[in-house]
Amino acid sequence: MHALIEKSLSLPMAARLLLLVNIGALLFAFTLQLGFDVRPCYLCLWARVPYASVAALSLIALLWKPYGRQTTI
């Protein structure tokens, strides 16, 4: 199983996947809040910080490519 993941999941693909999942989670939260008037609690507001941080870090990983195309996890 590990060899299959190693061959199919490169670093840019993992960064894209993390970016899409985290942006999707944030969009879902903002859609509930702004579109359907669901008021989030303070914990829900603070829970958005890690999602935004991981999205920002994965975007940096996509834009900054020190290892080239041959990098795999």
N, C-alpha and C positions, 0 to 999 in steps of 0.2 A: 504494500500500500504506500509506504514512504517513497519508494522509487517511482511510483506512478505520479505522485504529487510533485516530486522533485523534477520530473521531466516535463510536466504540463504546466506548472505554475512558476513563471519567471518573476523577478522582482517588479518590473513594470506592470505585469498583469495583476500581481497582488496589490500593488498601489492603486491601480484602477478599480479593483474590486472593493477595497477599503473605502476609496473615495465615493463610489456609487452607493454603497450601503449606508455610509454616514450622512451623505447629502440627502438620501432618501428618508432616513430617520428624522433628520431635521425638518425636511419639507413636510413630512407627515405631522410632526408636532406643531409647526407653524400653521398648517392647514386647519388642524383642530382648533387651535387658539384663535386665529383670525377669521377663518371661514365659518366656523360653527359656534363661535363664542363660548368655547370651553375654557374656563379660567384655570391655568395651571397653578399648582402649589409651588412653594419655594423650592422644594426638593426637585420637582420636575424642571424648574428653571435652571437649577444648578446642574442637573443631569445633562443638560445640553452642552455644557462646557467640554466634557471629554469627547463628545461627538464632533464638535467643531475643531477641537485640537487635533484629533486623529485625521479629520478631513484636510486640515491645513498641512499636517505633516506628510500625508500621502500625496498632496498636490506638489509639495516641495520635492518629494522623492520622484515624482513623474517628470518634473522640470529639470532637476539636477541629476545628471547621469554620469557619475564618475567611473562607473564600471563598464559601460558600453552595453552592447546587446547580448553578450554571452553570460550574463549574471543569472543564476538561478538560486532559489532558496534551498 
